Amino acid sequence: MKIVIFHDYFGSIGGGEKVVIAMAKILDADIITTDTDAVKKIEPSVRVISLGKTIKYPGLKQISATLKFYFCDFSKKYDVFIFSGSWAHYAAHRHHPNVWYCHTPVRVFYDNYTNFLRSLPVFKQIFFRGYAQIFRVVDRSSISHIDHIVANSHNVQMRIKQFYNHESDVIYPPIDSSKFYFSEYGNFWLSVNRLYPEKQIELQIESFRAMPEQKLAIAGGFAQGDHSATYAKKIQAVIPQNVSFLGEITDAELCDLFAHCKGFICTAKDEDFGLTPLEAMAGGKPVVAVNSGGFRETITSPTGILVEPEVPSIVTAVRQISENPAQYHDACIARARAFDISVFAEQLHKKVNDITKIS
């Protein structure tokens, strides 16, 4: 049985890309995508086919990716088709049987539409209103060609029901807990995220500005043509001396940071799921996260503290954990193992087998 995974683009390696790589390895599947800027960061055993480059301009990038997927045809080359991301599922109309592993409905067009609209200049607001209205119609039309939907969390499952009126199963994204290890509780806190506005990284910066005795290292970048370039420049413009940006890093460097940090912080607004807190836990590190979204499904009181998205709450939690981070060690490692790649592989194989039986 030949399986292929369609994924939006590999402009950078984030949580979605890590899940796709894991699925490809587990199912011995090919990956079909557009931009392959970050493919060099993937081990050579993963087979990647590019549909070509997208236009590196916000809006046009997403439209060009959509068109590439819509007009491609691999229907006679594979037996099962998996879609991942926001634009890849536009290939669904001629690729069956299929399943969409949904990280989330596109939030700027649905639940985060109003906030994103307000962030735009007036002349762009006029364009975006029309663009969003057209997109929703086209998006829902494409979803009608999806045979099965799998959500990456119960949080996303609720969005799928709300915006698509479609049922879905939940299979949590995996971590390879064997990759992570503990070395020490060092002298810095760690944050790992794409530099996107919805990650609310400014909350982290301002919280550590209020704690000059603590240090924060922020790892992660963004893909060209996304909407975040202005935001990334803004948050890096004026930072306190105890905050540093590391940019994009390798997997080995990331594991080393998890091994040596004191704790982990994440502030994303209504995060779809969030792999990085579990990766931190796999290294025995406690987590401070905002009390919303997927964080509620992974972080428990023995593994960290859920806080309100405000500086005083974050400061209090960071200082509290910093007094004795070791007390969270065993619970963090046990929690991470519940999301190990072995669990994901079993659930993924079952889903693919169910799809082939039905078809």
C-alpha positions in Angstrom: 0.0 0.0 0.0 1.5 3.3 -1.1 0.7 6.3 1.1 1.4 10.0 0.5 1.2 13.0 2.7 0.4 16.4 1.3 1.7 19.3 3.5 1.5 23.1 2.8 5.2 23.9 2.7 8.5 23.3 4.5 9.6 26.9 4.8 10.6 26.2 8.4 10.3 23.3 10.8 7.6 23.8 13.4 5.2 21.5 15.2 3.2 20.7 12.0 6.3 19.8 10.0 7.5 17.5 12.9 4.2 15.7 12.8 4.4 15.2 9.0 7.9 13.9 9.3 6.8 11.4 12.0 3.9 10.2 9.9 6.1 9.7 6.9 8.5 7.6 8.8 5.8 5.5 10.5 3.9 4.9 7.3 6.9 4.8 4.9 5.1 7.6 3.0 6.2 10.2 0.5 5.7 13.9 1.3 4.3 16.2 -1.4 4.8 19.9 -0.6 5.6 23.3 -2.1 8.5 25.3 -0.7 11.4 23.1 0.5 13.6 25.7 2.2 13.9 23.7 5.4 14.1 20.2 3.8 17.9 20.1 4.4 17.1 19.9 8.1 15.2 16.6 7.6 17.1 13.3 7.6 17.7 12.0 4.1 15.5 8.9 4.6 12.4 11.1 4.4 11.3 11.4 0.7 10.0 14.8 -0.3 8.5 15.8 -3.6 8.1 19.6 -4.3 5.3 21.1 -6.4 7.4 24.2 -6.8 7.9 27.4 -5.0 5.2 29.7 -3.8 5.1 33.5 -4.1 6.8 34.9 -1.1 4.3 37.6 -0.2 1.5 37.4 2.4 -1.7 36.3 0.9 -0.2 35.5 -2.5 1.9 32.7 -0.9 -1.2 31.0 0.4 -3.1 31.4 -2.8 -0.2 30.0 -4.9 0.1 27.0 -2.6 -3.7 26.4 -2.8 -3.5 26.4 -6.6 -0.6 24.1 -6.8 -2.4 21.5 -4.6 -5.7 22.0 -6.4 -4.3 21.3 -9.9 -1.9 18.5 -9.0 -2.8 14.9 -9.7 -1.2 11.9 -8.0 -4.4 9.9 -7.9 -3.0 6.9 -9.9 0.4 6.8 -8.0 -0.8 6.2 -4.4 -3.5 4.2 -2.5 -4.1 6.5 0.5 -3.8 10.2 0.7 -3.2 12.3 3.9 -3.5 16.0 4.0 -1.8 18.2 6.6 -2.0 21.9 7.1 -4.3 24.6 5.8 -3.8 24.6 2.0 -2.9 21.0 1.1 -6.4 19.7 1.4 -7.3 21.6 -1.8 -6.0 18.4 -3.5 -8.8 16.3 -1.9 -11.2 16.6 -4.8 -9.3 14.1 -6.9 -7.4 12.1 -4.3 -9.4 9.3 -2.5 -9.6 7.6 0.0 -8.2 10.5 2.1 -7.9 11.9 5.6 -7.1 15.4 6.8 -4.9 15.7 9.8 -6.2 19.1 10.9 -3.9 21.3 13.0 -6.7 23.9 12.9 -9.1 25.7 10.6 -7.3 28.8 9.4 -7.7 31.0 12.4 -7.4 34.4 10.7 -10.5 33.5 8.7 -12.5 32.0 11.5 -12.0 32.4 15.3 -9.2 35.0 15.1 -10.7 37.0 12.2 -11.7 40.1 14.1 -8.4 40.5 16.0 -6.4 40.0 12.8 -8.5 42.5 10.9 -8.0 45.1 13.6 -4.2 44.7 13.3 -4.2 45.7 9.7 -4.0 49.2 8.2 -7.3 50.5 6.9 -6.6 50.0 3.2 -5.6 46.3 3.9 -8.7 45.8 6.0 -10.9 46.5 2.9 -9.0 43.9 0.9 -8.9 41.3 3.6 -12.7 41.4 4.3 -13.3 40.4 0.7 -10.5 37.9 0.6 -11.8 36.2 3.8 -15.4 36.0 2.6 -14.3 34.3 -0.6 -11.9 32.0 1.2 -14.5 30.7 3.6 -16.7 29.6 0.7 -13.9 28.0 -1.1 -12.5 26.4 2.0 -15.8 24.8 3.0 -16.2 23.5 -0.5 -12.9 21.8 -0.3 -13.7 20.3 3.0 -16.7 18.6 1.4 -14.3 16.4 -0.5 -12.6 15.2 2.7 -13.4 11.6 3.6 -12.2 11.6 7.2 -10.9 14.4 9.6 -8.5 13.8 12.4 -8.0 16.7 14.9 -4.7 17.2 16.7 -6.5 18.0 20.0 -10.0 18.3 21.5 -9.5 22.0 21.3 -9.2 21.8 17.5 -12.0 19.2 17.4 -14.4 21.8 18.8 -13.3 24.3 16.1 -13.9 21.8 13.3 -17.4 21.2 14.6 -18.1 24.9 15.1 -16.8 26.1 11.7 -17.3 23.1 9.4 -20.1 21.3 11.3 -18.0 18.1 10.7 -17.3 15.3 13.2 -13.6 14.3 13.8 -11.5 11.9 15.8 -8.6 13.1 17.9 -5.0 11.8 17.6 -2.5 13.8 19.6 0.7 14.8 17.9 3.7 12.7 19.0 7.1 13.4 20.6 10.0 11.0 20.5 10.6 11.0 24.2 13.8 8.9 23.8 15.5 11.9 22.1 15.3 14.1 25.2 17.4 14.0 28.3 18.0 15.8 31.5 21.4 17.4 32.4 20.7 20.2 34.9 18.4 23.0 36.0 20.4 25.8 34.5 20.3 29.6 34.8 17.9 30.3 32.0 14.3 29.7 31.0 13.5 28.6 27.5 10.8 29.5 24.9 10.5 27.8 21.5 8.0 29.1 19.0 7.6 30.5 15.5 7.7 34.3 15.7 4.0 34.8 15.0 1.7 37.4 16.7 -0.6 34.6 18.1 2.4 33.3 20.1 2.2 36.5 22.2 6.0 36.5 22.7 5.8 40.1 23.9 4.2 38.7 27.1 7.3 36.7 27.7 9.6 39.6 27.0 7.8 42.0 29.3 7.5 39.3 32.1 11.3 38.8 32.0 11.9 42.6 31.9 10.1 42.6 35.2 12.5 39.8 36.5 16.1 40.9 35.8 17.3 38.1 38.1 16.0 35.5 35.6 17.1 34.9 32.0 15.1 33.9 28.9 16.3 32.3 25.7 13.8 32.4 22.7 14.4 30.0 19.9 12.5 29.9 16.6 12.0 31.9 13.3 9.4 32.3 10.6 9.0 31.5 7.0 9.3 34.2 4.3 5.9 35.2 2.9 4.1 34.6 6.2 2.2 37.5 7.9 4.7 37.7 10.8 7.8 39.6 9.4 6.7 42.9 10.9 5.8 41.4 14.2 9.2 39.5 14.4 11.1 42.8 13.9 8.9 44.7 16.4 9.4 42.3 19.3 13.2 42.1 18.7 13.7 45.8 18.5 13.9 46.7 22.2 14.6 43.8 24.5 16.1 43.7 28.0 19.6 42.4 28.6 18.3 39.2 30.2 16.3 38.1 27.0 18.0 36.7 23.9 16.8 35.5 20.5 18.5 32.4 19.2 16.8 32.1 15.8 16.2 28.7 14.2 18.2 25.9 15.7 18.9 22.3 14.9 17.2 19.4 16.7 20.4 18.5 18.5 20.7 22.1 19.7 17.1 22.1 20.8 17.5 18.9 22.8 20.6 20.4 24.5 18.6 23.5 25.4 15.8 21.5 26.9 18.4 19.5 28.9 20.0 22.5 30.4 17.2 25.1 30.9 15.5 25.8 34.2 12.0 25.7 32.9 9.9 26.3 29.8 7.4 29.1 29.0 4.7 29.3 26.4 2.2 32.1 25.9 0.4 31.3 22.6 -3.2 32.5 22.4 -5.6 29.5 22.4 -2.8 27.2 21.1 -4.1 24.4 18.8 -2.2 21.8 20.8 1.5 22.6 21.4 4.3 20.0 21.1 7.1 22.0 22.7 5.7 21.9 26.3 5.8 18.1 26.0 9.3 18.1 24.7 10.4 20.2 27.7 8.6 17.7 30.0 10.5 14.9 28.3 13.7 16.6 29.5 12.2 16.8 33.0 11.5 20.5 32.8 8.4 22.2 34.3 6.2 24.5 32.2 4.6 27.8 32.6 1.8 28.3 30.0 -1.2 30.4 29.5 -4.4 28.8 30.7 -6.1 28.2 27.3 -6.3 26.0 24.3 -4.3 22.8 23.9 -2.1 23.6 26.9 -5.0 22.6 29.1 -4.8 19.1 27.6 -1.1 18.5 28.3 -0.1 20.5 31.4 -1.2 19.3 34.8 -0.4 20.7 38.3 2.5 18.2 38.9 4.1 19.3 35.6 3.8 23.1 35.7 1.5 26.1 36.2 -1.2 27.4 34.0 -1.5 31.2 34.2 -3.6 34.1 33.0 -2.1 35.9 29.9 -0.7 38.8 31.9 2.7 39.8 33.2 2.0 39.6 37.0 0.7 36.0 36.7 3.6 34.9 34.6 6.1 36.5 36.9 4.6 34.8 40.0 4.7 31.4 38.3 8.2 31.7 37.0 9.5 32.7 40.4 7.6 30.0 42.2 8.9 27.2 40.0 12.5 28.7 40.0 12.6 28.1 43.8 12.6 24.3 43.3 12.2 23.1 39.7 13.4 19.6 40.6 10.1 18.8 42.3 8.4 18.6 38.9 11.0 16.2 37.3 9.4 12.8 37.6 5.8 13.9 36.8 7.1 15.8 33.7 8.8 12.7 32.3 5.8 10.5 33.0 3.4 12.9 31.3 5.6 13.2 28.2 5.7 9.4 27.8 1.9 9.4 27.5 2.4 11.3 24.2 5.3 9.2 22.9 5.6 8.4 19.2 4.8 4.7 19.9 1.3 5.7 21.0 0.9 7.9 17.9 2.1 5.2 15.6 -0.5 2.7 16.9 -3.4 5.1 16.5 -2.2 6.3 13.1 -1.9 2.7 11.7 -5.4 2.0 13.0 -6.8 5.0 11.3 -5.2 4.2 7.9 -6.4 0.5 8.2 -10.0 1.7 9.0 -9.9 4.0 5.9 -8.8 1.3 3.6 -11.4 -1.1 4.9 -14.2 1.4 4.4 -13.0 2.3 0.9 
